Amino acid sequence: MTAGPRDERRAQVDVLLARYGRHAPAEAAHLRALIEAERTAADRYRREAGGQQAAVRRAQQRVAAAEAAIVEAEQHAASLAEQLNQYRAANGPEANAPHAT
């Protein structure tokens, strides 16, 4: 939910509290204090959730990069195995591949 509708709801609550305050000022002040405490907590939790979502996105990106690296390594290993098979086909099944220099 965006801040716009949330701000509108908060403004509506403030108007209702002001109206209630004309009839029961002490109760309205107490209710306003309770509401402000809840708003403060909600704002803090919303910020924390945003930070956690960003951390999850970063972790997902790292996992995707790791998966891509695994695929690349598997492809490289398959290519090397194919090269070894070709070398052995040309030089006999017991032939060892020359060492890289």
N, C-alpha and C positions, 0 to 999 in steps of 0.2 A: 504494500500500500504506500502511496506517495505521501509526502508531507502535506500537500494541499488539502486533501480530505481530512487528514488527521488534525491539521490546524483549524479547519472549519468546525470539526466536532468539538475541539477544545474551546473555541470561541463561543459556541452554543452553550457549552457547560458553564462558561464564565457568565454569560447572560442569565442563565437560569439561577446561578448562585447569587448574582446581584439582585434578582427579583426576590429570591428567598430571603436574602439578607435584610430586605425592607420589613419583613414580617417577623423574622427571628434572627437578629444580628449575631447573637452568640453562637447559635447552632450553625449558622451559615459560615462563620469564621472557622469553627471547628471542622466543618465539612470541607471548606476550602483548603485547610492545612492537610487534611487526609488526601484530598485529590492531588495536591501539589506533590506530596510524598510519592504517590503512585505514579504521577507523571515523570518525576525525576528517575524513579526506578525503571520505568518503561523506556525512557530515553537512554539510560545506561545500558540496559539489556539490548536495545536495538543497535547501539554502537558496537557492543560486544559481538552480537550476531553477525554484523557486517564484517568485522575483523575475522571471525571464524569462517565465514563464507569465502573470504579472500584467501585464507590459509588453505581451505579445501581446494580451491581452484589451482593454487600453486602446486599442491600435492598431486592433483590430477595431471597437471602439465608435466611434472617430474615422472610420474608413472608412464605417461604416453611416450616421453623421451626414452625412458628405460626400455619400454617394449619395442620401440623402433630400433634401439641399439641391439637388442637381442635378435630381432629379425635380421638385421644387417650382419651380425656375427654368424648366425646360422647360414645365411646365404654365402658368406665368405668360406665357412667350413665346408659347405657343399661344393663350392667351386674348387677348393683345394683337394677334396676327395676325388673329384672328377679328374683333375690334373694328375693326381697320383695314379688313378686307374689307367689313364692314357699312357703315362710313363711306363707303368708295369706292362701294359699291352704291347708296347714297343720294345721293351727290354727284358721281358720275362716276368712271370708272377713273383719270383723271389727277389727281384731287383729292388733296391732301396732308392728312393729319390735322392738326387744330389742335394747337398746341404746348401742353403742360401748363404751367400757371402756378403 
